[in-house]
């Protein structure tokens, strides 16, 4: 007699869920659809109000969908760490099998191994089923021998040698009843969250008391989805509702425009469009599993079949494969989220980079002693984070990010380039952390991978290609995005909307703009900052070491780069040629650069 827990995670849907189907294939007498609120997510991972809202809406939608299929069931939400809560459930609910969807995030993989061992030690069968990506990473590893792939084209060739992803399956038409759920004798002392709570990275987003772990089953004792109030979280301002219902609604709406799908080229889409956006905005639903990636992929394949259509890397199918690319690399790359110890990440002596003690342990930033230059860098980082740099294109994007939780792909390129290789020369890790907090589609594979890419630390070596302060004008001369998110500039004429510091005083006065008062002056001279940063990037490429180099591990890499700068003089960098002319957006690649065309089956 099978008694099964199905552990929901980033698969908040009923349609096309291979792991849920695997649980149902066990023919269970009872099925407990369960969610464990991991305190690491609540406290340690940076999660802003908009992503919390999106997640809670997605959980509520999944619970409602379960109840619609079986009125006696729901999503049973437990508040505690999975390594303590789940073993307790296995005992108390007399579970024979536990099933979950495979994940490839380093923390999650380590945690899941611990849960798997605890379950097996208790005599419970464990079933871990692939479903979050198109291709099972283990099948890819069998072809690649587990090595990272820093180029998209060769990686896609590997995928072309694998069987096509299976077609999606339907949502279940029935679900077994859950059994009794009494947990009255659970003690919080045995399921403490204090280790995480004392280092709360999300305190800045709370405006009330955090009560999420005041009970195990919610204040009503009904295993309810937590509220924003229970999290003590500030009010969300996002405009994108979460949940499978909304995901499928948006998918259907997008699929109606077949010409747009056939001709889609990511670098040609307008990063300044916001109502509506120029792309699908399905990424948050894929991130939380509210939309199955197989469903999306096969709907696209069915539309483009037999047509002359765009190809990867710029097509919509190509975007699905970028997701595969970064998820695979996260799985096989040591220290993926850091520079130190990361074999594919070029070492660059960024400002505000993480610091380590003699044992290789990170030094808390609160203990850093900053130089005057680093204090200035802190001010730049703060201004960038909150859209106060004095560069309207950058500020509008960062304000949109904080307000809505989503920004266009090329908008992400603009602000990431500005912070790292373009102007500010600040560590990509710091930018990654800001995106981690504010993006509703934050995916640890995609976010880290793209920050390494956009800082020219990995995957991309054309460090000299820099986005200008008026980059958005390539699509919109009027600056609609700026006028929406920097309303203090709304009355400026189009000629100066991207560069108000160039406007005559009379024009500024007529528009009601006083630089330094109603809107910031540029935080630095962009041309001088670019020149300084480019010289440093050139030197880092000349020295050419990576995060696993002995000098990085023993803390002498920065000195090595300084010595390299003195020795190199005006020598050529090792991996790139001299800066080329300013580019304009085109359809050639991930960010407008030429890429090989790749035809999928």
C-alpha positions as CSV (number, residue, x, y, z in Angstrom):
1,X,0.0,0.0,0.0
2,X,1.8,3.1,-1.2
3,X,1.6,6.2,0.9
4,X,3.3,9.0,-1.0
5,X,4.5,12.6,-0.4
6,X,4.9,14.6,-3.5
7,X,7.3,17.4,-2.6
8,X,6.6,20.5,-4.7
9,X,9.5,23.0,-5.3
10,X,10.1,24.9,-8.5
11,X,7.4,22.9,-10.3
12,X,4.2,24.7,-9.2
13,X,1.9,23.3,-11.8
14,X,-0.3,20.3,-12.6
15,X,0.2,20.3,-16.4
16,X,3.2,18.4,-17.8
17,X,4.7,17.4,-14.5
18,X,6.8,14.2,-15.0
19,X,7.6,14.0,-11.3
20,X,4.0,14.3,-10.3
21,X,3.1,11.7,-12.8
22,X,5.8,9.4,-11.4
23,X,4.1,9.8,-8.0
24,X,0.7,8.9,-9.4
25,X,2.2,5.9,-11.3
26,X,2.9,4.4,-7.9
27,X,-0.9,4.0,-7.5
28,X,-0.8,5.5,-4.1
29,X,-3.6,5.0,-1.6
30,X,-2.9,8.4,-0.1
31,X,-1.0,11.3,-1.7
32,X,0.2,14.4,0.3
33,X,1.1,17.3,-2.1
34,X,3.6,19.1,0.2
35,X,5.7,22.2,0.3
36,X,8.5,22.9,2.8
37,X,9.3,26.5,3.5
38,X,13.1,26.3,3.6
39,X,14.5,29.0,5.9
40,X,17.4,29.5,3.6
41,X,15.0,30.9,1.0
42,X,13.3,33.1,3.6
43,X,16.4,34.5,5.2
44,X,19.6,33.8,3.3
45,X,18.7,34.1,-0.3
46,X,17.9,37.7,-1.3
47,X,14.2,37.8,-2.2
48,X,12.4,41.1,-2.6
49,X,8.6,41.7,-2.2
50,X,7.7,41.3,-5.8
51,X,9.2,37.8,-6.0
52,X,7.6,36.8,-2.7
53,X,4.2,38.0,-4.1
54,X,4.7,36.0,-7.3
55,X,5.7,32.9,-5.4
56,X,2.8,33.0,-2.9
57,X,0.4,33.6,-5.7
58,X,1.9,30.6,-7.6
59,X,1.6,28.4,-4.5
60,X,-2.0,29.5,-3.9
61,X,-2.9,28.8,-7.5
62,X,-1.4,25.3,-7.3
63,X,-3.2,24.6,-4.1
64,X,-6.5,25.7,-5.7
65,X,-5.8,23.5,-8.8
66,X,-5.2,20.5,-6.5
67,X,-8.5,21.2,-4.7
68,X,-10.4,21.6,-7.9
69,X,-9.3,18.1,-8.9
70,X,-9.8,16.6,-5.5
71,X,-11.9,18.8,-3.0
72,X,-10.3,16.8,-0.1
73,X,-6.8,17.8,-1.0
74,X,-4.6,20.9,-1.2
75,X,-1.0,22.0,-1.1
76,X,0.1,21.2,2.4
77,X,2.6,23.9,3.4
78,X,5.0,23.1,6.2
79,X,7.2,25.8,7.8
80,X,10.7,24.4,8.5
81,X,13.9,23.1,6.9
82,X,13.3,20.1,4.7
83,X,16.1,18.1,6.4
84,X,14.1,18.1,9.6
85,X,10.5,18.6,8.6
86,X,10.4,15.9,5.9
87,X,11.8,13.1,8.0
88,X,9.2,13.9,10.7
89,X,6.4,13.7,8.1
90,X,7.8,10.4,6.8
91,X,7.4,8.9,10.3
92,X,4.1,10.6,11.4
93,X,2.3,10.1,8.1
94,X,3.7,6.5,7.6
95,X,5.1,7.4,4.2
96,X,6.4,4.6,1.9
97,X,7.6,6.8,-1.0
98,X,8.7,10.4,-1.5
99,X,8.9,12.0,-5.0
100,X,10.3,15.3,-6.2
101,X,11.6,17.0,-9.3
102,X,15.3,17.1,-9.9
103,X,17.1,20.4,-9.4
104,X,20.6,21.5,-10.4
105,X,21.3,24.4,-8.0
106,X,24.4,23.6,-5.9
107,X,22.7,24.3,-2.6
108,X,19.5,22.4,-3.6
109,X,21.5,19.4,-4.8
110,X,23.4,19.2,-1.5
111,X,20.2,19.6,0.5
112,X,18.3,17.0,-1.6
113,X,21.1,14.5,-1.1
114,X,20.7,14.9,2.7
115,X,17.0,14.4,2.5
116,X,17.4,11.4,0.3
117,X,19.8,9.8,2.8
118,X,17.5,10.5,5.7
119,X,14.5,9.0,3.8
120,X,16.4,5.9,2.7
121,X,17.7,5.4,6.3
122,X,14.0,5.5,7.4
123,X,13.1,2.8,4.8
124,X,11.3,5.2,2.5
125,X,11.8,4.9,-1.3
126,X,13.0,8.0,-3.0
127,X,12.1,9.0,-6.6
128,X,13.9,12.0,-8.1
129,X,12.5,12.8,-11.6
130,X,13.8,15.1,-14.3
131,X,11.4,17.8,-15.4
132,X,12.7,21.4,-14.8
133,X,14.7,21.5,-18.0
134,X,14.3,20.1,-21.5
135,X,17.3,17.8,-21.3
136,X,18.4,15.7,-18.3
137,X,21.8,17.0,-17.3
138,X,23.0,13.5,-16.6
139,X,22.3,12.6,-20.3
140,X,24.3,15.7,-21.3
141,X,27.1,14.8,-18.9
142,X,27.4,11.3,-20.5
143,X,28.3,13.1,-23.8
144,X,30.5,15.9,-22.3
145,X,32.2,13.9,-19.5
146,X,31.1,16.6,-17.2
147,X,33.2,19.5,-18.5
148,X,31.8,23.0,-18.7
149,X,30.9,24.5,-22.1
150,X,31.8,28.1,-22.5
151,X,30.4,28.4,-26.1
152,X,26.8,28.1,-27.0
153,X,27.2,26.6,-30.5
154,X,29.2,23.5,-29.5
155,X,26.8,22.9,-26.6
156,X,23.8,23.0,-28.9
157,X,25.5,20.5,-31.1
158,X,25.7,18.2,-28.1
159,X,21.9,18.6,-27.6
160,X,21.3,17.8,-31.3
161,X,22.9,14.4,-30.7
162,X,20.4,13.6,-27.9
163,X,16.8,12.4,-28.3
164,X,14.3,15.2,-28.6
165,X,12.6,16.2,-25.3
166,X,9.4,14.2,-24.8
167,X,6.1,15.8,-25.7
168,X,4.2,17.3,-22.7
169,X,1.7,15.3,-20.8
170,X,-1.7,16.4,-19.6
171,X,-2.6,17.5,-16.1
172,X,-4.0,14.6,-14.0
173,X,-7.8,14.3,-14.0
174,X,-7.8,12.8,-10.5
175,X,-5.7,12.8,-7.4
176,X,-5.8,10.4,-4.4
177,X,-7.0,11.7,-1.1
178,X,-4.5,12.7,1.6
179,X,-4.4,10.8,4.8
180,X,-4.6,12.1,8.4
181,X,-2.3,15.1,8.8
182,X,-2.0,15.4,12.6
183,X,1.3,17.0,13.6
184,X,0.3,18.3,17.1
185,X,3.5,17.0,18.9
186,X,6.0,18.7,16.6
187,X,8.4,20.9,18.6
188,X,10.1,24.0,17.2
189,X,13.2,23.3,19.3
190,X,13.7,20.2,17.1
191,X,13.1,22.2,13.9
192,X,14.9,25.5,14.7
193,X,15.4,28.2,12.1
194,X,17.6,30.4,14.3
195,X,20.8,29.7,12.3
196,X,19.3,31.3,9.2
197,X,17.2,34.0,10.9
198,X,20.1,35.6,12.7
199,X,21.6,36.4,9.3
200,X,18.5,37.8,7.6
201,X,19.5,39.1,4.2
202,X,15.9,40.2,3.6
203,X,15.5,42.4,6.7
204,X,15.7,45.5,4.5
205,X,12.5,44.5,2.7
206,X,10.5,43.8,5.9
207,X,8.3,46.5,7.4
208,X,6.7,44.2,10.0
209,X,7.4,41.3,12.3
210,X,8.3,38.0,10.6
211,X,6.0,35.3,12.0
212,X,6.2,32.7,9.3
213,X,7.8,30.1,11.7
214,X,5.5,30.9,14.6
215,X,3.8,27.6,13.7
216,X,4.4,24.5,11.5
217,X,1.0,24.5,9.7
218,X,0.1,28.2,9.6
219,X,-1.8,30.4,12.0
220,X,-5.1,28.6,11.2
221,X,-3.5,25.1,11.5
222,X,-4.7,24.3,8.0
223,X,-1.3,24.1,6.2
224,X,-2.1,27.4,4.4
225,X,0.1,29.3,2.1
226,X,1.8,32.1,4.1
227,X,0.8,35.7,3.5
228,X,3.1,38.7,2.9
229,X,2.1,39.9,6.4
230,X,3.3,36.7,8.0
231,X,6.7,37.3,6.3
232,X,6.7,40.9,7.6
233,X,7.3,41.8,3.9
234,X,6.8,45.3,2.5
235,X,4.0,45.8,0.0
236,X,4.8,44.5,-3.5
237,X,4.5,46.8,-6.5
238,X,4.9,44.1,-9.2
239,X,2.5,44.0,-12.1
240,X,2.9,40.3,-13.1
241,X,0.6,37.9,-11.3
242,X,2.0,34.4,-10.4
243,X,0.5,31.0,-11.0
244,X,-0.1,28.3,-13.5
245,X,-3.4,29.7,-14.5
246,X,-1.9,33.0,-15.5
247,X,1.1,31.3,-17.2
248,X,-1.2,29.3,-19.5
249,X,-3.3,32.3,-20.2
250,X,-0.2,34.3,-21.3
251,X,1.1,31.4,-23.3
252,X,-2.2,31.1,-25.2
253,X,-2.3,34.8,-25.9
254,X,1.3,34.9,-27.2
255,X,0.8,31.8,-29.4
256,X,-1.9,33.6,-31.4
257,X,0.7,35.8,-33.2
258,X,2.4,33.1,-35.3
259,X,4.2,35.7,-37.4
260,X,5.8,37.2,-34.3
261,X,7.0,33.7,-33.2
262,X,8.3,32.8,-36.7
263,X,10.3,36.0,-37.0
264,X,11.3,36.5,-33.4
265,X,14.9,37.7,-33.0
266,X,15.8,38.6,-29.4
267,X,18.4,41.4,-30.2
268,X,15.8,43.2,-32.4
269,X,13.2,43.5,-29.6
270,X,12.8,46.8,-27.9
271,X,14.3,47.0,-24.4
272,X,12.4,50.2,-23.8
273,X,9.0,48.7,-24.4
274,X,7.0,48.0,-21.2
275,X,3.3,48.2,-21.8
276,X,3.3,45.7,-23.3
277,X,6.9,44.4,-23.2
278,X,8.5,43.3,-26.5
279,X,9.1,39.7,-25.4
280,X,7.0,37.0,-23.8
281,X,7.6,37.8,-20.1
282,X,7.2,34.0,-19.5
283,X,10.5,33.7,-17.7
284,X,9.1,34.1,-14.2
285,X,6.6,31.2,-14.9
286,X,9.4,29.0,-16.2
287,X,11.5,29.8,-13.2
288,X,8.9,28.7,-10.7
289,X,7.7,25.9,-12.9
290,X,4.2,27.4,-13.3
291,X,4.8,26.8,-17.0
292,X,6.4,23.6,-18.2
293,X,9.4,24.3,-20.4
294,X,8.5,21.3,-22.5
295,X,5.0,22.7,-23.1
296,X,6.5,26.1,-24.2
297,X,9.2,24.4,-26.4
298,X,6.8,22.1,-28.2
299,X,4.2,24.8,-28.8
300,X,7.0,26.8,-30.5
301,X,8.2,23.8,-32.5
302,X,4.6,23.2,-33.8
303,X,4.2,26.8,-34.9
304,X,7.5,27.1,-36.8
305,X,7.4,23.6,-38.4
306,X,7.4,23.9,-42.2
307,X,8.1,27.6,-42.2
308,X,11.1,29.8,-42.9
309,X,11.8,30.9,-39.3
310,X,14.6,32.4,-37.3
311,X,17.2,30.1,-35.7
312,X,19.0,29.8,-32.5
313,X,20.6,31.6,-30.8
314,X,18.2,34.5,-31.5
315,X,14.9,32.6,-31.9
316,X,12.5,31.7,-29.2
317,X,13.6,28.1,-29.4
318,X,17.1,29.5,-29.0
319,X,16.1,31.2,-25.8
320,X,15.0,27.8,-24.4
321,X,18.4,26.5,-25.3
322,X,20.2,29.3,-23.6
323,X,18.4,28.2,-20.5
324,X,19.7,24.6,-21.0
325,X,23.2,26.0,-21.5
326,X,23.3,27.9,-18.3
327,X,21.6,25.2,-16.2
328,X,24.1,22.6,-17.5
329,X,27.1,24.8,-16.7
330,X,25.8,25.6,-13.2
331,X,25.6,21.9,-12.5
332,X,29.2,21.0,-13.6
333,X,31.1,24.2,-12.7
334,X,32.7,24.3,-9.2
335,X,32.0,27.5,-7.3
336,X,29.5,28.7,-9.9
337,X,28.2,31.6,-8.0
338,X,31.7,33.0,-7.1
339,X,34.9,34.2,-8.7
340,X,37.3,32.5,-6.3
341,X,37.7,28.8,-7.3
342,X,35.5,29.1,-10.4
343,X,37.5,27.6,-13.3
344,X,35.6,29.3,-16.1
345,X,35.5,32.8,-14.6
346,X,38.3,35.1,-15.6
347,X,39.9,36.8,-12.6
348,X,39.5,40.6,-12.9
349,X,40.5,42.9,-10.0
350,X,37.0,44.4,-9.6
351,X,36.3,47.0,-7.1
352,X,34.2,45.7,-4.1
353,X,35.0,42.1,-4.9
354,X,34.6,39.6,-2.1
355,X,37.4,39.1,0.3
356,X,38.7,35.9,2.0
357,X,40.8,35.1,5.0
358,X,43.9,32.9,5.0
359,X,41.7,29.8,5.2
360,X,39.7,30.8,2.1
361,X,36.6,31.7,4.1
362,X,34.7,34.9,3.1
363,X,35.3,37.9,5.3
364,X,31.9,39.5,6.2
365,X,31.5,42.8,4.4
366,X,30.7,44.5,7.7
367,X,34.3,43.9,8.7
368,X,35.9,45.3,5.6
369,X,38.1,48.4,5.9
370,X,37.5,50.4,2.8
371,X,39.9,52.7,1.0
372,X,38.7,56.1,-0.3
373,X,38.3,54.6,-3.8
374,X,36.2,51.7,-2.4
375,X,34.0,54.1,-0.5
376,X,33.4,55.9,-3.8
377,X,32.6,52.6,-5.4
378,X,30.1,51.9,-2.6
379,X,28.4,55.2,-3.5
380,X,28.3,54.2,-7.2
381,X,26.8,50.8,-6.3
382,X,24.2,52.3,-4.1
383,X,23.2,54.9,-6.8
384,X,23.1,52.2,-9.5
385,X,20.9,49.9,-7.3
386,X,18.3,52.6,-6.7
387,X,18.4,54.3,-10.1
388,X,20.2,57.5,-9.0
389,X,23.3,57.5,-11.2
390,X,22.3,60.6,-13.2
391,X,22.2,58.5,-16.4
392,X,18.5,58.3,-17.3
393,X,18.7,55.1,-19.4
394,X,20.4,53.3,-16.5
395,X,18.2,54.8,-13.8
396,X,14.9,54.0,-15.6
397,X,15.9,50.4,-16.0
398,X,16.9,50.0,-12.4
399,X,13.7,51.7,-11.2
400,X,11.6,49.5,-13.4
401,X,13.4,46.5,-12.0
402,X,12.7,47.4,-8.4
403,X,9.1,48.5,-9.1
404,X,8.0,45.7,-11.4
405,X,10.5,42.9,-10.8
406,X,11.2,42.3,-14.5
407,X,13.2,44.1,-17.2
408,X,14.0,43.3,-20.8
409,X,17.0,41.1,-21.8
410,X,18.9,44.0,-23.4
411,X,18.0,46.3,-20.5
412,X,19.8,43.8,-18.3
413,X,22.7,44.0,-20.6
414,X,22.9,47.7,-20.4
415,X,22.9,48.0,-16.6
416,X,25.2,45.0,-16.1
417,X,27.7,46.3,-18.6
418,X,27.6,49.8,-16.9
419,X,28.3,48.3,-13.5
420,X,31.2,46.0,-14.6
421,X,33.2,46.1,-17.8
422,X,31.7,49.4,-19.1
423,X,32.1,52.1,-16.5
424,X,32.0,51.4,-12.8
425,X,34.4,48.4,-12.7
426,X,32.5,46.9,-9.8
427,X,32.4,43.1,-9.2
428,X,29.7,41.3,-11.1
429,X,28.9,39.4,-7.9
430,X,27.5,42.6,-6.4
431,X,25.3,43.2,-9.4
432,X,24.2,39.6,-9.3
433,X,23.0,40.0,-5.7
434,X,20.9,43.0,-6.6
435,X,19.2,41.1,-9.4
436,X,18.8,38.2,-7.1
437,X,16.8,40.4,-4.8
438,X,14.6,42.3,-7.3
439,X,14.0,39.9,-10.3
440,X,10.8,37.9,-10.1
441,X,12.4,35.5,-12.6
442,X,15.6,35.1,-10.7
443,X,17.1,31.8,-11.7
444,X,20.5,30.9,-10.1
445,X,21.8,29.4,-13.3
446,X,20.6,32.2,-15.6
447,X,21.4,35.1,-13.3
448,X,25.0,34.1,-12.5
449,X,25.7,32.9,-16.0
450,X,24.5,36.2,-17.5
451,X,26.5,38.3,-15.1
452,X,29.6,36.4,-15.9
453,X,28.8,36.9,-19.6
454,X,28.0,40.6,-19.4
455,X,31.1,41.4,-17.3
456,X,33.2,39.5,-19.9
457,X,34.3,37.1,-17.2
458,X,33.1,34.0,-19.0
459,X,31.3,32.9,-22.2
460,X,32.1,36.3,-23.8
461,X,35.4,38.0,-24.4
462,X,34.6,41.2,-26.3
463,X,35.1,43.3,-23.2
464,X,35.6,46.4,-25.3
465,X,32.0,46.4,-26.6
466,X,30.2,48.8,-24.3
467,X,26.6,50.0,-24.2
468,X,26.3,53.8,-24.5
469,X,24.2,56.0,-22.3
470,X,21.7,56.6,-25.1
471,X,21.6,52.9,-26.1
472,X,17.8,52.9,-25.8
473,X,17.5,55.6,-28.4
474,X,18.2,53.0,-31.1
475,X,14.6,51.9,-30.6
476,X,12.9,54.9,-29.1
477,X,14.1,58.5,-29.6
478,X,11.4,59.8,-27.3
479,X,12.6,57.8,-24.3
480,X,9.2,56.4,-23.2
481,X,10.9,54.1,-20.6
482,X,12.7,57.1,-19.0
483,X,9.6,59.2,-19.0
484,X,7.7,56.5,-17.2
485,X,10.2,55.6,-14.5
486,X,12.0,58.9,-14.2
487,X,9.0,61.2,-14.3
488,X,11.0,64.1,-13.0
489,X,12.5,64.3,-16.6
490,X,9.2,63.9,-18.3
491,X,9.0,67.4,-19.7
492,X,12.5,67.3,-21.3
493,X,12.5,67.4,-25.1
494,X,13.5,64.2,-26.9
495,X,16.9,65.6,-27.8
496,X,18.0,65.6,-24.2
497,X,15.9,62.9,-22.5
498,X,18.9,60.4,-22.6
499,X,21.5,63.0,-21.8
500,X,20.0,65.9,-19.7
501,X,23.4,67.2,-18.7
502,X,23.9,68.3,-22.3
503,X,20.7,70.5,-22.2
504,X,21.1,74.3,-22.0
505,X,20.1,75.8,-18.6
506,X,17.0,77.4,-20.3
507,X,15.8,74.0,-21.5
508,X,16.2,72.4,-18.1
509,X,14.5,75.3,-16.4
510,X,11.5,75.1,-18.8
511,X,11.3,71.3,-18.1
512,X,11.4,71.9,-14.4
513,X,14.7,70.0,-14.0
514,X,17.5,71.1,-11.7
515,X,20.4,68.7,-11.9
516,X,21.7,67.8,-8.5
517,X,18.3,68.6,-7.0
518,X,15.2,67.3,-8.9
519,X,17.4,64.7,-10.7
520,X,21.0,63.6,-9.9
521,X,24.0,64.9,-11.8
522,X,26.0,62.1,-13.5
523,X,27.8,60.2,-10.8
524,X,31.0,60.3,-12.9
525,X,32.3,61.4,-16.3
526,X,31.1,58.5,-18.4
527,X,33.9,58.9,-21.0
528,X,36.7,59.1,-18.4
529,X,35.2,56.1,-16.4
530,X,34.9,54.1,-19.6
531,X,38.5,54.8,-20.5
532,X,39.8,53.8,-17.1
533,X,37.7,50.7,-16.9
534,X,38.7,49.6,-20.5
535,X,42.4,49.9,-19.6
536,X,41.9,47.7,-16.6
537,X,39.9,45.2,-18.6
538,X,42.7,45.1,-21.2
539,X,45.2,44.4,-18.5
540,X,43.1,41.6,-16.9
541,X,42.8,39.9,-20.3
542,X,46.6,40.3,-20.9
543,X,47.4,38.6,-17.6
544,X,44.6,36.0,-18.3
545,X,44.1,34.0,-15.2
546,X,40.9,32.3,-13.9
547,X,39.2,31.8,-10.5
548,X,40.9,28.5,-9.9
549,X,44.4,29.9,-10.4
550,X,46.8,29.6,-7.5
551,X,47.2,33.4,-7.2
552,X,43.5,33.8,-6.8
553,X,43.3,31.1,-4.2
554,X,46.2,32.4,-2.2
555,X,45.1,36.1,-2.4
556,X,48.0,37.4,-4.6
557,X,46.0,37.8,-7.9
558,X,45.4,41.5,-7.6
559,X,49.1,42.1,-7.1
560,X,49.7,39.9,-10.1
561,X,47.5,42.1,-12.3
562,X,49.2,45.2,-11.1
563,X,52.6,43.8,-12.0
564,X,51.1,42.7,-15.3
565,X,49.9,46.2,-16.1
566,X,53.4,47.6,-15.4
567,X,55.0,44.9,-17.5
568,X,52.5,45.0,-20.4
569,X,52.8,48.7,-21.2
570,X,50.8,49.1,-24.4
571,X,51.0,45.4,-25.4
572,X,48.1,43.6,-27.0
573,X,45.6,41.6,-24.9
574,X,45.7,37.9,-25.3
575,X,42.1,37.0,-26.2
576,X,40.7,39.9,-28.1
577,X,41.6,42.5,-30.7
578,X,41.5,46.3,-30.3
579,X,38.1,47.9,-29.7
580,X,35.9,48.1,-32.7
581,X,33.5,50.8,-33.7
582,X,30.3,51.4,-31.8
583,X,27.8,48.8,-32.7
584,X,24.1,49.1,-33.5
585,X,21.5,46.5,-32.6
586,X,21.0,43.7,-35.1
587,X,19.9,40.2,-35.2
588,X,23.2,38.5,-35.0
589,X,23.4,37.1,-31.5
590,X,22.6,37.2,-27.9
591,X,23.4,40.9,-27.7
592,X,23.8,41.8,-31.3
593,X,27.1,40.1,-32.0
594,X,27.6,37.7,-34.9
595,X,26.8,34.0,-33.9
596,X,26.7,30.8,-36.0
597,X,23.3,29.8,-37.2
598,X,22.2,26.6,-35.6
599,X,19.4,24.5,-37.0
600,X,17.4,22.3,-34.6
601,X,15.7,19.1,-35.5
